[in-house]
Amino acid sequence: MVSTIDSTVTVPPDAFVLSRSLSGRPGVRVAFEREVPLSPAASTYARVSNADRDWVERRLPGEDGVAGVDVLDADADDRLVRIAWDSPVAPRPAGLPPTDATCLDAVGTDDGWRLALRFPDRDALADWYRRCGDRGIDVDVRRLREDGGTATPDGRLTDRQRTALATALDAGYFEVPRGVTLGELAARLGVSDTAASQRLRRGVSTLVEGHLG
């Protein structure tokens, strides 16, 4: 029996689309609308929150793969935007490896993208996860659901997250006062301050979600 796998994952901002626009813009949220294409027209719709119209019209057209942007309404906090892409396959992931999965939902902030992906089977998910690791992309698997069953927290840490959390705990990062600064912890891990912070936040989030649901 063939079983499809629905997964909810988070990836860094630069692994998907609109990475330059989201980076350094706390609070801005982009949520692509669910749609069934009826023609090969290369455009999608998204809700952009916490960003003024001028920023949307000025910033988004400068992204790789974007051919044009139209703001369709002017609500103060939530704008419907039509994004035209330069390819009939849109949006095109910037860093993620190709996959047979279907993207059911995509919500992006400056912390990264939360993607709902449906894979044809577990092997396809495992292969995609491995290839993401080969490219140095941190993928946090939050939830798995098989054949329409109830989603449950996966609770698994990536190797990088586990290493970051273990190193932070050993160095006293979680103590009060802290035994090391974020910069010192990043140096021990051999990564940037931003990468260390992201691994800690995602690792803690995974553990909390696994325990509290």
Secondary structure, DSSP 8 states (H G I E B T S, - for coil): ----EEEEEEE-GGGSS-HHHHTT-TT-EEEE-----SS---EEEEEEES--HHHHHHHGGGSTTEEEEEE----SSEEEEEEEESSSS-S--SSS---S-EEEEEEEETTEEEEEEEESSHHHHHHHHHHHHHTT---EEEEEEETT---EE-----HHHHHHHHHHHHHTTTSSS-SS-HHHHHHHHTS-HHHHHHHHHHHHHHHHHHHH-
